[in-house]
Amino acid sequence: MTDEAVSAPPRPSGGPTENRSRAQSGRAAAGNTAAMLGARIFAAVLGLLGTTLIARMLPAVEWGYFSFVFGLLGMLAIITDLGVGRAVIGKLVHGDPTEAAEIATSFIVLRTVLGLVGYGLAIGYVLVLRCPAPVVAATALAGLVVVIATPSHALTILFQSTMRLTLVAAAESLARCVQLALTVAAVLWAPTLLLVVVPAIAYEVVAVTVKIIAVARGLGGPIPARRVELSWWSPMLREALPLSIGLALIIMLQKVGLLLLGHVDSFESVGLFAVGMKFSDLLDTAAVAVVGPLTTLLIALWPGDPVRFRRFFRQANAALIVLGLTALVAFWPVAGQVVGLLFGPNFVAAADASRLQVVGGLLGALAHLGLVALMATGRNSLIPWIAAAALGVNLAVAWPLISRMSYEGAVIAGLAAQVVLLAAVWLGVLATVRMRRLLPVTTLLTVTGVAVAVIAAATAIAHRWAPPWILTSAVACLIYLLIAGSIMRRTEGLTIRSLRGPKTDDTVADRSGGADRGGRPGDSARLRTGADREH
């Protein structure tokens, strides 16, 4: 233990025993999920408003430049993430509490170095490929987002390891408000490519500042030590290597269509493709909010408590399915009107492609949840093979389709790849966990059928009578949620109260390694058998 960790005063976040109990708590996971989901949706809506202002005010080619730059920076997660965060959560949850301070510091420094490397690669990429001068300049400025966001995410992992993400949610909401205010000022004052990039940097500065203050005051996870122990880097990277490769391939899968269009088609097609990405990103936001706390929970429960592992994984899948289908029901019948309202009439042509991209976003969200289960059960080695197969499908299909159909071809290729990814991930989870009724198949088929019926009816009404789009969307969502909620109660017993769980869940015994905290032998074998019999 470091001297700093020894001399630190008692922290508001609690000691190791309390932190581990929170990590295993369904109530804590539900509370964190609610906070993060609300904050991420709020932030995503404000981000979408800011993006639509930029799309409307910039010339079409500069909007294409803007989309290309941030698509490229998004792909840098291949370098800046490496999946190390998920490996660190496992060490913080199951590892020696006395080493938490050193692990936290080493992780933050590692992420900072990776952010700087990613920034250098972004600049090198646009220079080597001789991108237009505005793209190079925008990349040099916008790349600061990566430099700041990479260590900022490391701080988020510290909060996540002890299920204290509420402050992170507040920090991100505040930062997004600042970003939107600066975006409005930029487009009103001088809507130029470089100026509209600045608010994104301000977002990261505000968010990381709040997190640093909170961590320093002990309001989140472990307080980092002042001494950097680089010896932790090797086990972090070694454990994260398969996951790093897999996540890198998945990020390429999500962004490759944007980059291919930028090189073999036109920047105008990049802009049209990016419109649908903005809507699918809303689903990705919801998935991240659900999966973040669930990652900590599943890591803490496996392999000691497989019954609760299966219950929370199944419930998360059911909730995410209904959440994603609700978004699809709201968007599909009125996509043309919404795209025209937000981005302008020049982008209405992208409405059909945007619909398919939202479907792809839903499939990707469910696949993300399955990847977390594979990671929590220690099957990281499967993830690169699954991701490589999906990326291979995308590349094989994208080249001919883009040459024939431009951005719509890239969308179809991406959707096909997401289907392959989800199917492979779920097969991997079923083969790894080996529990009956792990996936809510009946619920999935039923609520999907209801969603298709509601979408068909709402689309027909919109075409025939053309009511205000907000009315069509709201009524369709309400009808779907009432029916889907009833189905969820009958098939899964899933309600808001059941998601939170009983209060005693917060003090569940730690069965990791087959023994509870009192040292008594655990009943992992009995639980595994009971999991297969549970109905």
Salt bridges, closest charged atoms under 4 A:
GLU18 OE2 - ARG164 NH2 2.97
ASP81 OD2 - ARG86 NH1 3.93
ASP81 OD1 - ARG111 NH1 3.21
GLU102 OE2 - ARG227 NH2 3.67
GLU172 OE1 - ARG40 NE 2.63
GLU229 OE2 - ARG227 NE 3.06
GLU239 OE1 - LYS91 NZ 3.39
ASP305 OD2 - ARG308 NH1 3.78
ASP305 OD2 - ARG511 NH1 2.79
ASP352 OD1 - ARG355 NH1 2.56
GLU492 OE1 - ARG314 NE 2.70
ASP505 OD1 - ARG308 NH2 2.47
ASP506 OD2 - ARG27 NE 3.87
ASP510 OD2 - ARG20 NH1 2.98
ASP516 OD2 - ARG520 NH2 2.76
ASP523 OD1 - ARG511 NE 3.83
ASP523 OD2 - ARG526 NH2 1.95
GLU534 OE1 - ARG310 NH2 2.81
